[in-house]
């Protein structure tokens, strides 16, 4: 077509070489300009109909240009006839469809015939003209058009099939990832500011087990069924894709709420698909497009939500993380009322957030040393929102947003309520704790309310959301600002010694159940030993859940540093005077002081007969008696497991003499059940006897390696046959109700 424009310009130039009246040159050049503009418009056409319309217009303008050029010549037929034959033949391959060809050709010939019929010609000239047009030009153009049309149609069909294969997942018939991303990019480019677009990512749960246990044919069928559910539940405007493996994606024209509703429908529909061992389930992540972001960023946010759905139990829908709130904004403007009084509430969803404070007491100082800030929700009428509602996971919100909001609320309220020398314990989720930049931000908030970070103890909750390495690195950043670190609920969930030793908290809060935990078969509390272990690791200890006087006494006796619980103070919006609690703690110390001597006396009275009998056995051994003779009397005592002699290196001499409490029931300990194979000079009962020669000493209860039971050893260091020996008796101390030494 561009060549035709050049030919038309040559035609204009040739016409100017012929004498006679002619149409003004400007009109003829205007035709050439219009033809050139139509040619340039062709690459921008978006459909075959537009292309065809341009072709028809081009033909008509070309006829007008021919008419203007031949105006005033003596033999116009000589000028026009070649064009009328050649133009349709050359243009025939350019028409995209037969309809375009017939319409364009009819209009071209119609205009040309009107031009030809305007003059008088000889009969033989008319025959020649019609022969050239009907016998040569028109048939040739028809042959050319349909020949090229068939070739072009097959070519286009092949291209279409290849494009379809390149954009389609062969198993499910859905778009593949590449086509999905391209379509998403185009959609985001043309979307209007008020339009909303969301993405849904879903992953079939435990899909690998389906393939591994039942074969890939079953797995492929499951993928096909999921694809059918997606096609049935989505609309024609939505883009649906199999991203890869068992992952699918949906891009829809709707906001976050609509996308969450669709995801829930899809989750329910997929849960109805049977698999050989039950039903399929899928996890979903949903995100709404934010202004200026690319399709890949949108999909990454949906994928992050999908991972949270997987990690929080599968078969659920999770929304994108909300944009981080700015806690400083919560403190600015609405933190104080007009009279300067502190506003204790902040609006959140359908209720208000407020703070309740529960005191922590130093047992040694017998006073309040800190307060744990606990988040509460209040309705408009002041009634409290149930915790199951306040902290219920919501797919459309981010629990981290509530966590950060609680810090602003607590700090604003603590500014007025907290005594001047008390700590504020702030609960913080691991995900918030390790969030980049939050240490700096929280330090700014603390100082903005008039506190210092040294008065704030960050209490890391027992929850998912951060690796131990990340928390250890984050703890160092918080300590640079002066914050103290505590770990909550040690002994429950994921809390373990490795976590403590890596994070190195200043304070460890023991789960309330640990105060009630006892040793197997003895009903003796394990709290004292656990507190001793944590102190050895350089950590102060808080015991939570103190609800009875007996538990308070145990906490004091176990050397716990701080205590918290309903007995010492319930969470409340206002801090209560601590006088009655001081007296209660002081009473606990008195009970322990009074009971310590009594406990000691009970224990001593229980072991004294064994001391006397052991000294009697020592005299018999020194006098040259055999072990059997020397220990005969002692071996008759009810609690006697065995009597033994250890040499100077702690190895057993001869066979032990067994007593009534000896038992062969500890079969599981059989490899270590023979005490003669071991060396015992590292045991306290051996060392204490050597330090006090000639004195019968009783050990604290310990777990016997030989019998697997709690035992007490009574030992005595004596000289037997010119060699130092330690003789002793091991007593069964597993019977419930036996006195234990004070402090154990």
HUVEN-V366779 format. One record per run of one state. SS is the DSSP state (A for helix, B for strand, O for the rest). FROM is the first residue (numbers start at 1). LEN is the number of residues. Records with the same first field share a line. If there is no record, write none. Layout:
SS: FROM-LEN  FROM-LEN
//
This chain:
O: 1-1  16-9  45-3  71-5  95-3  117-6  169-6  176-1  191-7  205-2  215-1  234-5  245-2  253-3  271-3  276-2  280-2  289-6  312-5  320-7  332-4  337-5  343-3  349-2  363-4  379-5  385-2  391-8  418-5  429-1  434-4  449-4  461-7  482-2  491-6  504-3  511-1  517-1  519-6  526-1  537-3  544-5  558-4  564-8  573-6  623-4  631-3  637-3  647-4  653-4  659-8  673-2  678-1  680-4  692-5  699-3  704-6  721-2  733-12
A: 2-14  25-20  48-23  76-19  98-19  123-45  177-14  207-8  216-18  256-15  295-17  327-5  387-4  399-19  430-4  438-11  453-3  468-14  497-7  512-5  527-10  549-9  579-44  627-4  634-3  667-6  675-3  684-8
B: 168-1  175-1  198-7  239-6  247-6  274-2  278-2  282-7  317-3  336-1  342-1  346-3  351-12  367-12  384-1  423-6  456-5  484-7  507-4  518-1  525-1  540-4  562-2  572-1  640-7  651-2  657-2  679-1  697-2  702-2  710-11  723-10
//
